[in-house]
Amino acid sequence: MTFARFRALHHADEPLLLPCAWDHASAAALAQAGFAAIGTTSLGVAAAAGKPDAGRATREETLRLARTITRLGVPVTVDIEAGFAEAPERVADLVAELAGLGVAGINLEDGRGDRLADLSAQAELVAVVKSRVPEVFLNARTDAFWLNLPDALALALERTRAYREAGADGVFVPGASAGRDIEALVAGAGVPLNVLVSPGVPMRRLAELGVARVSYGSLLFRAALGAAVTTALAVARGEPVTGEVPSYEQVEALHRYGPRTGDGTRATSDREGQESRGTTRPDS
C-alpha cells in the first residue's frame, strides 16, 4: 500500500529527500529521475495559477494536481497550506478526498500571515483530520522559525509536542537550520522531523542530527523560473544557452510516465503507444 510505503520512508537509514512539484511535468520528471516520493509546493501551485500563496485560493488547483500526479507510481504528499477552510470538518473532508485519489501524506501548517494559529485550535484541527483519515501521513508544520518569532525554538518545541499528542505522524519546522536547534527538535518532537533543504548544510550532517525528511519546498519552482528568464535573456542577447535543457521528445513523453507493469515496462494505453510511434512536432 502507498500509505505504508510512504510512512516507512520516514524510518529509513537516510533522510527522505523530498522534491516538490507544481505541475504534472515537474512531478513526472522528478519521479523519472528516481526520487522515492514527490511533494508539492504551495507557492509553485499558487504562482502558476496567478494566485497568492497561503491565501486559501488554490483548493481546486491542488486537487487537480493531485489527480494527475498520484498516477506516477511513487508516493505523493500534498501541501494543503492551512487546509483551505476554517472548520476542521471541512479540512478533514478535503484530506479524505485527497486520500481517495491516492495521496499518501499532507502538510498542514499553523502559520496565519505574520502570526501563528491558536495552539489549541490547531491541535484540534490535527486531531479531527487524523480521526477522519488515519491512514494519511499528517506532517504538522509550525512556522515559529519561518516567521522569525522571538523564542522560536521554545515555541516550535511546544507546538510540535502538541501536534504529536493530537496525532500528527511527523512535524515540519521550516527555517530551523542551526545544528543545536535541530538536535533539540529531534529530541523533543517524538515523531519524524522534517526540515527544509539548505544548500550550506550537507545531507550527511542532517542525517547525523536525526532528521527524517528534507523537503525542497519552493526551491525547484523558483530555480525553474530563474532558468527560464536567464535562457530567454541569453537568446535575446545572442549568447549561448547554458545548462542542460531537455529535448522536446523527452518532455512530450512525460505524460506517459507511470507505474511499471509486471514485465518491468511502463504501462501505456493503446492510444499512447500509437502516439509514441508517430511523428514529432517542432519545439513548442
C-alpha positions as a Markdown table, in Angstrom:
| # | Residue | x | y | z |
|---|---|---|---|---|
| 1 | Met | 0.0 | 0.0 | 0.0 |
| 2 | Thr | 1.1 | 3.5 | -0.8 |
| 3 | Phe | 0.3 | 4.8 | 2.7 |
| 4 | Ala | 2.6 | 2.2 | 4.4 |
| 5 | Arg | 5.3 | 2.7 | 1.8 |
| 6 | Phe | 5.4 | 6.4 | 2.4 |
| 7 | Arg | 5.3 | 6.1 | 6.2 |
| 8 | Ala | 8.3 | 3.6 | 6.0 |
| 9 | Leu | 10.4 | 6.2 | 4.1 |
| 10 | His | 10.5 | 8.3 | 7.3 |
| 11 | His | 12.1 | 5.5 | 9.2 |
| 12 | Ala | 15.0 | 4.6 | 6.9 |
| 13 | Asp | 18.7 | 4.8 | 7.4 |
| 14 | Glu | 18.9 | 8.1 | 5.5 |
| 15 | Pro | 16.6 | 11.1 | 5.5 |
| 16 | Leu | 13.8 | 11.1 | 2.9 |
| 17 | Leu | 14.8 | 13.7 | 0.3 |
| 18 | Leu | 11.5 | 15.1 | -1.0 |
| 19 | Pro | 11.5 | 17.3 | -4.1 |
| 20 | Cys | 8.4 | 19.4 | -4.6 |
| 21 | Ala | 6.5 | 19.7 | -7.9 |
| 22 | Trp | 4.0 | 22.3 | -9.1 |
| 23 | Asp | 2.5 | 20.5 | -12.2 |
| 24 | His | 2.4 | 17.1 | -13.8 |
| 25 | Ala | 5.5 | 17.6 | -15.9 |
| 26 | Ser | 7.7 | 18.6 | -13.0 |
| 27 | Ala | 6.4 | 15.7 | -10.9 |
| 28 | Ala | 6.8 | 13.2 | -13.7 |
| 29 | Ala | 10.4 | 14.4 | -14.4 |
| 30 | Leu | 11.3 | 14.0 | -10.7 |
| 31 | Ala | 9.7 | 10.6 | -10.4 |
| 32 | Gln | 11.6 | 9.6 | -13.6 |
| 33 | Ala | 14.8 | 10.8 | -12.0 |
| 34 | Gly | 14.4 | 8.2 | -9.3 |
| 35 | Phe | 13.1 | 10.1 | -6.2 |
| 36 | Ala | 11.3 | 7.8 | -3.8 |
| 37 | Ala | 8.4 | 10.2 | -3.2 |
| 38 | Ile | 7.2 | 13.5 | -4.5 |
| 39 | Gly | 5.7 | 16.5 | -2.6 |
| 40 | Thr | 4.0 | 19.6 | -3.9 |
| 41 | Thr | 4.9 | 23.3 | -3.4 |
| 42 | Ser | 2.0 | 25.6 | -2.5 |
| 43 | Leu | 3.9 | 28.6 | -3.7 |
| 44 | Gly | 4.5 | 26.9 | -7.1 |
| 45 | Val | 0.9 | 25.8 | -7.5 |
| 46 | Ala | -0.4 | 29.3 | -6.5 |
| 47 | Ala | 2.1 | 31.3 | -8.6 |
| 48 | Ala | 1.5 | 29.1 | -11.6 |
| 49 | Ala | -2.2 | 29.8 | -11.3 |
| 50 | Gly | -1.7 | 33.5 | -10.8 |
| 51 | Lys | -2.9 | 33.4 | -7.2 |
| 52 | Pro | -1.4 | 34.2 | -3.8 |
| 53 | Asp | 0.3 | 31.5 | -1.7 |
| 54 | Ala | -1.3 | 30.7 | 1.7 |
| 55 | Gly | -4.4 | 32.6 | 0.8 |
| 56 | Arg | -6.9 | 29.7 | 0.6 |
| 57 | Ala | -7.2 | 30.4 | -3.1 |
| 58 | Thr | -5.9 | 27.2 | -4.6 |
| 59 | Arg | -8.0 | 24.3 | -3.3 |
| 60 | Glu | -9.2 | 23.3 | -6.7 |
| 61 | Glu | -5.7 | 23.6 | -8.3 |
| 62 | Thr | -4.3 | 21.4 | -5.5 |
| 63 | Leu | -6.9 | 18.8 | -6.1 |
| 64 | Arg | -6.4 | 18.9 | -9.8 |
| 65 | Leu | -2.7 | 18.4 | -9.4 |
| 66 | Ala | -3.2 | 15.5 | -7.0 |
| 67 | Arg | -5.5 | 13.7 | -9.5 |
| 68 | Thr | -2.7 | 13.7 | -12.1 |
| 69 | Ile | 0.5 | 13.0 | -10.1 |
| 70 | Thr | -0.9 | 10.2 | -8.0 |
| 71 | Arg | -0.7 | 8.1 | -11.2 |
| 72 | Leu | 3.1 | 8.3 | -11.3 |
| 73 | Gly | 3.8 | 5.2 | -9.2 |
| 74 | Val | 5.5 | 6.9 | -6.3 |
| 75 | Pro | 4.0 | 8.1 | -3.0 |
| 76 | Val | 2.8 | 11.7 | -3.1 |
| 77 | Thr | 2.4 | 14.2 | -0.3 |
| 78 | Val | 0.4 | 17.4 | -0.8 |
| 79 | Asp | 0.8 | 20.8 | 0.8 |
| 80 | Ile | -2.6 | 22.0 | 1.7 |
| 81 | Glu | -1.5 | 25.2 | 3.4 |
| 82 | Ala | -3.8 | 25.7 | 6.4 |
| 83 | Gly | -6.5 | 23.4 | 5.0 |
| 84 | Phe | -8.3 | 25.9 | 2.7 |
| 85 | Ala | -11.1 | 26.2 | 5.3 |
| 86 | Glu | -11.9 | 27.4 | 8.8 |
| 87 | Ala | -13.9 | 24.4 | 10.1 |
| 88 | Pro | -11.8 | 21.4 | 11.0 |
| 89 | Glu | -14.5 | 19.1 | 9.5 |
| 90 | Arg | -14.2 | 20.8 | 6.1 |
| 91 | Val | -10.4 | 20.3 | 6.2 |
| 92 | Ala | -10.9 | 16.7 | 7.0 |
| 93 | Asp | -13.3 | 16.4 | 4.1 |
| 94 | Leu | -10.5 | 17.7 | 1.8 |
| 95 | Val | -7.9 | 15.3 | 3.2 |
| 96 | Ala | -10.4 | 12.4 | 2.8 |
| 97 | Glu | -10.9 | 13.4 | -0.8 |
| 98 | Leu | -7.1 | 13.5 | -1.4 |
| 99 | Ala | -6.7 | 10.1 | 0.2 |
| 100 | Gly | -9.3 | 8.8 | -2.1 |
| 101 | Leu | -7.2 | 10.0 | -5.0 |
| 102 | Gly | -4.2 | 8.0 | -3.6 |
| 103 | Val | -2.4 | 10.9 | -1.8 |
| 104 | Ala | -0.3 | 9.3 | 0.9 |
| 105 | Gly | 0.5 | 12.4 | 3.0 |
| 106 | Ile | -0.3 | 16.1 | 3.6 |
| 107 | Asn | 1.4 | 19.1 | 5.1 |
| 108 | Leu | -0.8 | 21.2 | 7.4 |
| 109 | Glu | 0.6 | 24.5 | 8.6 |
| 110 | Asp | 0.0 | 26.7 | 11.6 |
| 111 | Gly | 1.2 | 30.0 | 10.0 |
| 112 | Arg | -1.5 | 32.6 | 9.6 |
| 113 | Gly | 0.1 | 35.5 | 7.8 |
| 114 | Asp | 2.5 | 37.1 | 10.2 |
| 115 | Arg | 1.3 | 35.1 | 13.3 |
| 116 | Leu | 0.7 | 31.5 | 14.4 |
| 117 | Ala | -2.7 | 30.0 | 14.8 |
| 118 | Asp | -4.0 | 29.4 | 18.3 |
| 119 | Leu | -2.3 | 26.3 | 19.6 |
| 120 | Ser | -5.3 | 24.6 | 21.0 |
| 121 | Ala | -7.3 | 25.2 | 17.8 |
| 122 | Gln | -4.5 | 23.9 | 15.6 |
| 123 | Ala | -4.1 | 20.8 | 17.7 |
| 124 | Glu | -7.8 | 20.2 | 17.5 |
| 125 | Leu | -7.6 | 20.5 | 13.7 |
| 126 | Val | -4.8 | 17.9 | 13.6 |
| 127 | Ala | -6.9 | 15.6 | 15.8 |
| 128 | Val | -10.0 | 15.9 | 13.7 |
| 129 | Val | -8.1 | 15.2 | 10.4 |
| 130 | Lys | -6.3 | 12.2 | 11.9 |
| 131 | Ser | -9.5 | 10.8 | 13.3 |
| 132 | Arg | -11.3 | 11.1 | 9.9 |
| 133 | Val | -8.3 | 9.9 | 7.7 |
| 134 | Pro | -5.9 | 7.9 | 10.0 |
| 135 | Glu | -4.1 | 6.3 | 7.1 |
| 136 | Val | -2.7 | 9.6 | 5.7 |
| 137 | Phe | 0.7 | 10.7 | 7.0 |
| 138 | Leu | -0.1 | 14.1 | 8.5 |
| 139 | Asn | 3.0 | 16.3 | 8.6 |
| 140 | Ala | 2.2 | 19.1 | 11.0 |
| 141 | Arg | 4.1 | 22.3 | 10.1 |
| 142 | Thr | 4.9 | 25.0 | 12.6 |
| 143 | Asp | 6.2 | 28.4 | 11.4 |
| 144 | Ala | 7.8 | 29.7 | 14.5 |
| 145 | Phe | 11.2 | 29.8 | 12.8 |
| 146 | Trp | 9.8 | 30.8 | 9.4 |
| 147 | Leu | 8.3 | 33.9 | 10.9 |
| 148 | Asn | 11.4 | 34.8 | 12.9 |
| 149 | Leu | 9.5 | 34.9 | 16.1 |
| 150 | Pro | 11.2 | 35.5 | 19.5 |
| 151 | Asp | 11.9 | 32.3 | 21.3 |
| 152 | Ala | 11.3 | 30.3 | 18.1 |
| 153 | Leu | 12.8 | 27.1 | 19.5 |
| 154 | Ala | 10.7 | 27.1 | 22.6 |
| 155 | Leu | 7.6 | 27.8 | 20.5 |
| 156 | Ala | 8.4 | 25.1 | 18.0 |
| 157 | Leu | 9.0 | 22.6 | 20.7 |
| 158 | Glu | 5.7 | 23.4 | 22.4 |
| 159 | Arg | 3.8 | 23.1 | 19.2 |
| 160 | Thr | 5.4 | 20.0 | 17.8 |
| 161 | Arg | 4.7 | 18.2 | 21.1 |
| 162 | Ala | 1.1 | 19.4 | 21.0 |
| 163 | Tyr | 0.7 | 18.2 | 17.4 |
| 164 | Arg | 2.3 | 14.8 | 18.2 |
| 165 | Glu | -0.1 | 14.4 | 21.1 |
| 166 | Ala | -3.0 | 15.3 | 18.7 |
| 167 | Gly | -2.0 | 12.5 | 16.4 |
| 168 | Ala | 0.5 | 14.1 | 13.9 |
| 169 | Asp | 2.7 | 11.5 | 12.2 |
| 170 | Gly | 5.6 | 13.9 | 11.6 |
| 171 | Val | 6.4 | 17.6 | 12.2 |
| 172 | Phe | 7.9 | 20.1 | 9.8 |
| 173 | Val | 9.9 | 23.1 | 11.1 |
| 174 | Pro | 10.9 | 25.3 | 8.1 |
| 175 | Gly | 13.6 | 27.8 | 8.9 |
| 176 | Ala | 15.3 | 25.7 | 11.5 |
| 177 | Ser | 18.9 | 25.2 | 10.3 |
| 178 | Ala | 21.2 | 25.5 | 13.3 |
| 179 | Gly | 22.5 | 22.2 | 14.5 |
| 180 | Arg | 21.7 | 22.8 | 18.1 |
| 181 | Asp | 18.1 | 23.8 | 17.2 |
| 182 | Ile | 17.6 | 20.7 | 15.0 |
| 183 | Glu | 19.1 | 18.4 | 17.7 |
| 184 | Ala | 16.6 | 19.9 | 20.2 |
| 185 | Leu | 13.7 | 19.4 | 17.8 |
| 186 | Val | 14.6 | 15.8 | 17.0 |
| 187 | Ala | 14.9 | 15.0 | 20.7 |
| 188 | Gly | 11.7 | 16.9 | 21.7 |
| 189 | Ala | 9.3 | 16.1 | 18.8 |
| 190 | Gly | 8.9 | 12.4 | 19.4 |
| 191 | Val | 7.9 | 11.9 | 15.7 |
| 192 | Pro | 10.0 | 12.2 | 12.5 |
| 193 | Leu | 11.3 | 15.7 | 11.9 |
| 194 | Asn | 11.2 | 17.4 | 8.5 |
| 195 | Val | 13.3 | 20.4 | 7.7 |
| 196 | Leu | 13.9 | 22.5 | 4.5 |
| 197 | Val | 16.8 | 21.7 | 2.3 |
| 198 | Ser | 19.7 | 24.1 | 3.0 |
| 199 | Pro | 22.4 | 24.4 | 0.3 |
| 200 | Gly | 25.0 | 25.1 | 3.0 |
| 201 | Val | 24.1 | 22.0 | 5.2 |
| 202 | Pro | 25.2 | 18.6 | 3.7 |
| 203 | Met | 22.6 | 15.8 | 3.8 |
| 204 | Arg | 25.0 | 13.7 | 5.8 |
| 205 | Arg | 25.0 | 16.3 | 8.6 |
| 206 | Leu | 21.2 | 16.3 | 8.7 |
| 207 | Ala | 21.3 | 12.5 | 8.9 |
| 208 | Glu | 23.7 | 12.7 | 11.8 |
| 209 | Leu | 21.4 | 15.1 | 13.6 |
| 210 | Gly | 18.5 | 12.7 | 13.3 |
| 211 | Val | 16.4 | 14.5 | 10.6 |
| 212 | Ala | 13.9 | 12.1 | 9.0 |
| 213 | Arg | 12.8 | 14.2 | 6.0 |
| 214 | Val | 14.3 | 17.0 | 4.0 |
| 215 | Ser | 11.9 | 19.0 | 1.7 |
| 216 | Tyr | 12.9 | 21.2 | -1.2 |
| 217 | Gly | 9.9 | 23.5 | -0.6 |
| 218 | Ser | 9.6 | 26.0 | -3.5 |
| 219 | Leu | 13.3 | 25.9 | -4.4 |
| 220 | Leu | 12.8 | 23.9 | -7.7 |
| 221 | Phe | 10.0 | 26.1 | -8.8 |
| 222 | Arg | 12.0 | 29.3 | -8.2 |
| 223 | Ala | 15.0 | 27.8 | -9.9 |
| 224 | Ala | 12.9 | 26.9 | -12.9 |
| 225 | Leu | 11.6 | 30.5 | -13.2 |
| 226 | Gly | 15.1 | 31.8 | -12.9 |
| 227 | Ala | 16.4 | 29.4 | -15.5 |
| 228 | Ala | 13.6 | 30.4 | -17.9 |
| 229 | Val | 14.3 | 34.1 | -17.7 |
| 230 | Thr | 18.1 | 33.5 | -17.9 |
| 231 | Thr | 17.6 | 31.4 | -21.0 |
| 232 | Ala | 15.3 | 34.0 | -22.6 |
| 233 | Leu | 17.7 | 36.8 | -22.0 |
| 234 | Ala | 20.7 | 34.8 | -23.3 |
| 235 | Val | 18.9 | 34.1 | -26.5 |
| 236 | Ala | 17.9 | 37.7 | -26.9 |
| 237 | Arg | 21.5 | 38.8 | -26.4 |
| 238 | Gly | 22.8 | 36.2 | -28.8 |
| 239 | Glu | 24.6 | 34.3 | -26.0 |
| 240 | Pro | 24.9 | 30.6 | -25.7 |
| 241 | Val | 22.3 | 28.8 | -23.6 |
| 242 | Thr | 23.9 | 27.2 | -20.6 |
| 243 | Gly | 22.8 | 24.2 | -18.6 |
| 244 | Glu | 21.1 | 21.0 | -19.7 |
| 245 | Val | 17.8 | 21.5 | -21.5 |
| 246 | Pro | 15.5 | 18.5 | -22.0 |
| 247 | Ser | 14.6 | 17.8 | -25.6 |
| 248 | Tyr | 11.1 | 18.3 | -27.0 |
| 249 | Glu | 10.7 | 14.5 | -27.2 |
| 250 | Gln | 11.8 | 14.0 | -23.6 |
| 251 | Val | 9.3 | 16.5 | -22.3 |
| 252 | Glu | 6.4 | 15.3 | -24.5 |
| 253 | Ala | 7.0 | 11.7 | -23.3 |
| 254 | Leu | 6.4 | 12.7 | -19.6 |
| 255 | His | 2.7 | 12.4 | -20.0 |
| 256 | Arg | 3.2 | 8.6 | -20.5 |
| 257 | Tyr | 5.3 | 8.2 | -17.4 |
| 258 | Gly | 3.6 | 6.0 | -14.8 |
| 259 | Pro | 3.7 | 2.7 | -12.8 |
| 260 | Arg | 5.6 | -0.3 | -14.2 |
| 261 | Thr | 3.7 | -3.3 | -15.4 |
| 262 | Gly | 4.6 | -6.9 | -14.3 |
| 263 | Asp | 7.3 | -7.2 | -17.0 |
| 264 | Gly | 9.1 | -4.0 | -15.9 |
| 265 | Thr | 7.9 | -1.8 | -18.7 |
| 266 | Arg | 5.9 | 1.4 | -18.4 |
| 267 | Ala | 2.2 | 1.0 | -18.6 |
| 268 | Thr | 0.8 | 2.9 | -21.5 |
| 269 | Ser | -2.6 | 2.9 | -23.2 |
| 270 | Asp | -3.1 | 1.8 | -26.8 |
| 271 | Arg | -3.6 | 5.4 | -27.8 |
| 272 | Glu | -0.4 | 6.4 | -26.0 |
| 273 | Gly | 1.5 | 3.6 | -27.8 |
| 274 | Gln | 0.3 | 4.8 | -31.2 |
| 275 | Glu | 1.2 | 8.4 | -30.3 |
| 276 | Ser | 4.7 | 7.3 | -29.3 |
| 277 | Arg | 5.2 | 5.8 | -32.7 |
| 278 | Gly | 4.0 | 8.9 | -34.5 |
| 279 | Thr | 6.0 | 11.8 | -35.9 |
| 280 | Thr | 7.2 | 14.5 | -33.6 |
| 281 | Arg | 6.5 | 18.2 | -33.9 |
| 282 | Pro | 8.9 | 21.1 | -33.7 |
| 283 | Asp | 9.6 | 22.5 | -30.2 |
| 284 | Ser | 6.6 | 24.4 | -28.8 |
